[in-house]
Amino acid sequence: MAQVLGTLAQQTADRLAERHVGVVVAAVVHDVVEVRGAGSTGADPSDTPGPDTVFEIGSVTKPFTALALARLASAGTVALDEPLVDLLPQGTAVPSRDGRQISLQQLATHTSGLPRLPRGMLLQALLHPSKPDPYAGCTAGSLLSGLARTRLGATPGKRFRYSNLGAGLLGLALARRAGTDYETLITREICAPLGMSDTVVTLDAARAGRFARGHGRRGRPAAPWHLADLAGAGGLRSTATDLVAFVRAQWDGGPPGLAEAIRLSRAVEHRRSPFAWVHLGWMAHRLHPRQGAHLQIWHNGGTGGFSSFVGFDPEKRVAVIALGNTGRPVDRPAFDLLRTLQAEHASPQA
């Protein structure tokens, strides 16, 4: 079993390496984990990335932020339907529509009506498309000032509208309620209970030595991104080893308090279509019956120099993680591998 799984992971890594500088692919079936790398970390052409190479994971951060919400909700620190404004500094103006305020749950399911980017960022992106660190100025002050001048595109709770702004505000608000910063909140509520020692916002010297060098879509070196107080939308860095622990907790549950939060995070659903929906922090869909009608829960991510994918099937207990140090997406080969694992390696006796 391990040999076959390792071969599949390596084939996917090699396929991705044809268009990426370096990649790591993890394939998980029940208790068997195989991690394979291909290409280069970028710092040294002969250095192939591995299980403990650190990558920016971009929007794969969002499931962490949403699980922190579920953790605090399970503990009674917040409520899913609590208005965002209650967690922000007194006097903060938060937009509403049709008499409905934005709730924490709506931020985690992208149904708040907020735009994708903070106010003014779209114009900046158009004027400066090659800006190396576009979110670095997203401090709490600038985010909340812009929020006061933001109009909602839909009534809160009515429509899915993917929003980095919403996820970032959720991370900021939860950290404020918990009396700490975002990184400490994620470490305390998720990473420490799961033994995930390399999932961080800020790299220390030891992790910096294992940090892959990012590259743009054309293969040119790209500077790291820093999301400041919007970190809850995409500011985490992690490794394949840590993400395997994170995704296995999605079906094993992890420690008691975390298991309750994971159940809560998936109990929440907002339907996008008869076959697709969103949980707290996760996208989900069922494949067509001709493809086996398998359940796929997933999120992808991308920064200026990195791309990421985490997908799993809690019913079959299989998962795929793909991390690349190039801005090109890794989604298609990762989804292909996930379908293969679901179809061919989902039996506990395999």
N, C-alpha and C positions, 0 to 999 in steps of 0.2 A: 504493500500500500504506500509506504513512505517513498519508495523508489519511483513509483508511477507519479505520485503527487509532486515529487521533486522535479521530475522530467517535465511535467506540465507547467510548473512555475518557471523553470528555466526557459522553456520554449516561449512563454509569454514575455519574459524579461528580454530575451534575444530579439523578439519581434519589436518590442518597444525601443530597444537600443538602436535600431536602424534609423530612428528619427529623433532620438533623444541623446544627450551627452551621457547620462548615466541613469539607471533605474534599479529599484529593488521591488520584487514581487513576492508576496507571501500568499500561500495557498493553505487553507485550513479545512480539514474534514474531521469533525468530532474532536478527538484529542490529538490528532496528528497535525503537525505544523511543519511546513517546508518553506524556507526563505531562500531566494536566489537573487543574485545581482548580475548586472551586465553593464558594459561601458565603463565610464570613469566618474569619480567624484568631482572631477574638474580641477582640483588642486594639483593632482599628480596623475598624468595620463595612465600610469600603470596601476593606480589604486582603484579597484572595483568597489562600488558601494556594497554594504552588507547590512545585516540585521540591526546594527547599532549606529549606522550612519544617520546623522541628524538632517532632516529636511524641513523647510517651511511647508506646512500642510494647508495653508489658506483656509478656505471655507469648510474644510473638515473640522475646523474649530467649532462650528455652529452646533453640532451634536453635543459637544462638551458643555457649551453654554446652556443649552436646553436641558441637559441632564442636571446641571447645577440648579436650574429652576425647579426641576422635579424633586431634587434632594431637599431644597429649602421648603418647598411646598409640603413634602411628606413630614418634615419636622415642625410644620406650623409657623415657620418664620415668615413666609409669604403665602398668598393664595393665588391660584392660577388666574382667577378672574379679578385680581386686584388691579386697580388702575395704575398705569405707569407713573402718573403724576405723583402718587403717594410715596414713591421711592426716590424722587428727585428733590433737589434743594427747594426749600419753600420759596414760592414766587415764580417757579419755572412755568412758563407757558407751554402747554402741550396741545397740539391741534386735536380737534374732535370733528365729527361729522354726523349730521342727523341726530344730534343729541347723544351720541354714543362715544364714550371715551376709549382710548386704547388700553387693552389689558395686557398683562404679562404673557398669557397664553397666546394671544394674537401676535405678539412679537416673535414667539418661538415657532409659530406655524406660518409666518409670512402672510398674515391676514389683517395686519394693522391698517393697511391703506397707505403706509409711508412709502416714499419713493425708494429706489434702489440705493441711491447715494446721498450723502449729506448735502445740504443746500450749498450751491456754488461749486461742487466738485465736478459736475458734468461739464460746466463751462471751462474749468481749469483743464480737464482732460482733453477737451477739444482744442484749447489754445496751446497746450503743452503735452502732446501725446506721448512723448518719450521721457516724461518726468520720472526720475529714478525711484522716488519713494513717495508715491502720491498721497498716502494716508498719514504721513508723519505729522501733519498739522492738525490732526483730529483730536484736539484736547477736549476735555469736558466742557470748558468754557465756550469753545467755538461750536461744539456740537449742540449744546443747549441753546446758545444764541441763535443758531440756524434753525433749530427745531421750532422756536417761537414764530418763525417766518415761513414755516412749511405748511403747504396745503395737502390734505389727504386725497388720494386718487380714488378712494372708495370708502364706504361706510365700514368702520372696524368690524371684523368678523364675517364680512360678506364675500370677499374675493381674495384668492391667492395672488400675491404680488411680491415676488422675491425681493428682499430688502437687506442689504448690508447695513444700512442705517439702523433698521429695527433690531437686528441681532446685536449690533454693537451697543445700542442703548440698553438692551436687556442685560448684557454683561456689566455695563456701567452701573445700572440700577441695582442689580443683585449684589454687586460688591459693596455698594453704599449701604444697603440694608444689612449686610453681614458685617459691616464695620471693618472692611479690609480692602485690598486691591484685587483686581481680577485674577492675576496669576496665583496669588495665595489662595483665593477661593477655589480655583480649579484643583490646585494641589491638595488642599485639605479635604474637599468633598469627593473627589474622583480619583486623582492619581495616587495619593498615598494609600487609600484602601485597596487599590488594585496593584500596588507595587510598581507603578509606572514612574520611574525615576528620571526619564529623559524628555518628558512632555512639559515644556516651559515656554514662557514668552521671551525671557532674557537669557542669553547664553553665558555661562561662566567660562573660564579658560579651558577647562577640561572638555566641555561639550563643544566649544568653538573649534577645538582640534579635530572633532569628528563631524563638523558641519560641512555638507557638500557645497560646492560653489555653484550658485545659480546661473542660468543662461537664458537669454531670450529665445523667442521662437526660431530665430535664425542661427542660434548657436553662439551668439556673442555673450560674453560675461555680463551678468546683470547684478545690480546691487541688491542687498537684502531689503526687505520691506519691514517697516515698523508702523504699527497701526495705532500707537498712542492709546487714547482712551476708547478707541473703537476696536480694541483687541478681541472682544467677544465675537466679532464677525469673521476674524481670520488671522489672529495674531500668534497662534501657537506654532511651535516647532516640535517635531516628534520623530520617532524611529519606527521601523517595522515591528521591532520587538514590543514596544509599548502599545502600538495600535492593535497587535494581535491580542494582547491582554484586554484592551478596551472592547474589542468586538466579541471576544469569547464571553465576556461578562454579559453581553446582550442576550445570550441564551442560557448561560450558567447562573447569572444573577449577581454573582459576587457576594460580598458581605451582606448581612441582613438589611441594614439601612439602605445600601445602594441597590439591592435587589428590589426593594419596594419602589424606589425612585424609577428604576428601569421599567417596571410594570406600569407605573403611572405615565411615563413618557410615551409608551406605546398604546395606552388606553385612549389617549387623545387622538382623534382623527379629524382631519378636514378634507372632505372629498373634492378632488379636482375633476374627476370623471368616474364612470363606473368601474374603471380598472386601475385608477391612480389616486393617490391621496398623500397627505403629509401628516406625520406624527410631530411630536415636539422635537424639532431639530433634524428629523430624518425625512427623506423622500421615500416613497414606497409605491410599488405596482405589482400586479400579477401578470405574468406572461400569458400569451394566447394559449388556449388548450393544446394547440398543435405543437407548442414548445414546452408542454408539460404543465402549464398553469402554475409554475413555481412562483413563490413569493420572493421578491427582491427588495430589500431595504438598503438604502445607500445614501452617500453624499460624496460629491467631488469637490475639488478645490484648485485654485490657481493663483499664483502671485506673479510678479514680474519675471522670476527666474525658476519657478517650481510648479509642479502639478501633482495632484494626489487623487486617490480614489479609495473609498472603503465601502464594500458591499457585502451583505450577508443574507442568509436564509435561516431564520431561527427554527423553522419547522424541520429542515433537513440538517441543520447544524453544520453548514459550510460557509466559508467566507473567503474573500479575496481583498488584498491590500496592494496597491500599486503606488509607488512614490518615484517621481522623476525630478531631476535637477535642470529641467528645461520648461519653458512656458507652454509648450504644446500639451494638449490634453492627453491623458493616458486612459480615458474612459473606455473606448471601444474594445481594445484587447482585454481590459480588465473585465468588462461585462461578458465577453466571449468566454473567458476562463470561468467566471462564476456560473454561467449556463452549463458549461461542460461538467463542472463539479456537481451541480444539482442533478444533471441527467445521469451521470455515470458513477458518482462516488458518494451517494447520499445514504447508502445502507449502513447501519451500525456494524454489520458483519463484513463490510468491505475490507 
